[in-house]
Amino acid sequence: MGFPFRYSRAAEVMRPSPIRELFKLTQRRGMISFAGGLPDPMIFPVEEFASCAEALSEHGREVPPEEMIIATGSQQVMDMVSRVLLDPGDVVVVEAPTYPGALHTFRSTGARFLPVPCDENGMCVELLPGLIARCRRDTGRLPKLIYSIINFSNPSGACLAADRRVRLAEIARELAIPVLEDDPYGELRYAGEPIPSVFSIAGGEGVIYASSFSKILAPGVRVAWAIGDPDLIRRLVIAKQGMDLCTPMVAQVVVSEYVERGFLESHLVKIRTHYAVKARSMATEMRAALGGRPVSWSDPEGGFFLWLDLGDIDSQVLFARAIEEGVAFLPGRAFYPGIDETQGDAVNGARFARLCFTFAQPEEIAEGCRRLARCLS
């Protein structure tokens, strides 16, 4: 028996494209088809595409095609999952703080949010059973989805600890609440050892694993993928048919060829080294510039971000000063759901700020930290 997904009302009425269903009849042996407006499959880059599937197998096991979908960016994965699983009023468990783009996508379905506190080891998974039980008492329903950025989270930079991943997989199975495991930064580790994904720990049961090339190649490379239960993937495919039919083939071919030629592995070594220097530089420059000011953070071991705890300083007020000084960051409120859409205890994030260390050059990092320190004087 497969994982008991609770699909949305929209998913229950979704229908595959009738033209695509007719195409199944054209695939009979001996059939000469003039039906589809399709290119010649004899010239498809099959071996290159296979190389991408080989890369996915690193997350625990070989992935057959029926368990995988290619998406036009990881944001589309969230959109597809939202349409297939969420109805208005459904509750999504999110980390506090979490990625604003995910909040925006889930919000578009009318979802509410159950925030879970985080620390330097990611989501405090041990709090989940109690928070979920409270949600069930208050709403009469279980959350429909758990969303987590497991590696070097945006914005906190935290990496979900191994024991918490094991417990998260157990909770998903025990309560039949699927996990959307978002992993755009997993290849960008600068210190420590890789930790198995929740998907691999769970053997794929109840976990949708998603990743993207946009953070390791370039933001304009809108090629992402998700792997999961075949029935869920089939429904995601149907949802995608109403969005863009398929992810642009030119982008897929270019990415596939890039992987096939061996460029990706050497590029990953290059960017890990490059970003590790910047991460250390920002942490060092912040310490030097701030002196004894009561501002704290955890040094990043990967990803893109430094997450500042400003204590009793409002990051929105600080942002206005910083702009005048010629330095910018993102205030913390954006990374938390609003009070009116939160199930349980809300957090406004005013005391936090996100700094991205990957874009600025080393000399800019040093000067930017000094400018920010002047704002805190």
Residue, then its C-alpha position, 0 to 999 in steps of 0.5 A: m500500500g502506498f503513502p496515503f496522500r490526502y489530495s486537494r479537491a482540485a486534484e480530484v477533478m484534474r484530468p489529463s490532457p485528452i490529446r495526450e491520452l489519445f497519443k497513448l493509442t498512437q504508440r501501438r506497434g506498427m502504428i504510423s502516426f500523423a497525429g502529434g506535432l512532435p519532433d523525431p525521437m531518433i535525435f533526442p539526447v537520450e544518453e545526456f538525459a540519462s546522466c541527469a537521472e544518474a545524478l539523482s540516484e546519489h540521493g539514496r537509490e535509482v529513480p525510475p521515470e515514473e517517480m520523477i518530474i522535471a520542473t521550470g524552477s523549484q518554485q514550480v515544484m511548490d506550485m504543483v504540490s500546492r495545487v495537488l495537495l492543498d485546499p483553502g484553509d489547509v495547514v502547512v507546517v513551515e520552519a520559522p523562519t522560512y523561504p518567502g517564495a514558499l509562503h507566497t505559493f502556499r498562500s495562493t491556495g488559501a493555506r494557513f501556516l503552522p510555524v516551528p521554531c528553529d535553532e542552529n540545527g534546523m527545525c526543532v523537530e522534537l516540538l512537531p508532535g505537540l504542535i500538530a496535536r494542538c493544531r488538530r485540537d484547534t482546527g479539527r484537522l491535521p496539517k496537509l504538508i510539512y515544508s523544510i529546506i533541509n540544507f543551509s536554509n534560506p534564510s537561516g543557513a541552518c542544516l537539519a541535524a541527522d537525528r532530526r531528519v530521522r525523526l521527521a521521516e518517522i513523523a511523516r509516516e506515523l501521521a501520514i503527513p507528507v514532507l516537501e524536502d526542498d534542497p537547492y543548497g545541498e551541493l554548497r557545503y563548505a565544512g562538515e560532512p553531507i547528511p543523508s536526505v529525509f527522502s533517502i532515510a524514509g526510503g521515499e515514503g511520504v517524502i517529495y524531494a526537490s532540487s534545482f540547478s539555479k543555485i549551482l549554475a545560474p538563476g536563469v537556468r530554470v531547470a529543477w526536479a522532484i522525485g516522489d511517489p508515482d501516483l503523486i508524480r502523475r498528478l503533478v504531471i497533470a497539474k503541470q500540463g495546465m502551466d507550461l506543458c513542459t520545461p523548455m527543452v533547450a534548457q534541459v538539453v544544455v544542462s544535460e550536456y553540461v553534466e554529461r561533459g563532466f563540467l558540473e563536478s569541476h564547477l561544484v569544486k570551484i564554487r564551493t571553494h569560492y563561496a567558502v572564502k566569502a562566507r569566512s570573510m563575512a563572518t570575520e569582517m562582521r566580528a571585526a566591525l561590530g566589536g562588542r555590539p550584542v549581535s549574534w549569528s552562526d558561522p555558515e557551513g554552506g549555502f548563501f546566507l548569514w542570519l543575524d540576531l539583532g537582539d532588541i533592534d528592529s531590522q526594518v528600522l535598521f534597514a532604513r538607516a542602512i540604505e542611507e549608508g549604502v548597504a542593503f540586507l533583508p529584514g527578518r519579517a519577510f521570512y515569517p507568515g503573518i499573524d492573520e495566516t498563522q495557526g498557533d503562535a506567530v513570530n514577526g521576525a523583527r529582530f532578525a536580518r538576512l545577509c547574502f555573502t555570495f554576490a558581493q566581492p571580498e572588498e565589498i563585503a569588508e566595506g559593507c560590514r563596516r557600513l552596517a556596523r555604523c548603522l548599529s552605533 
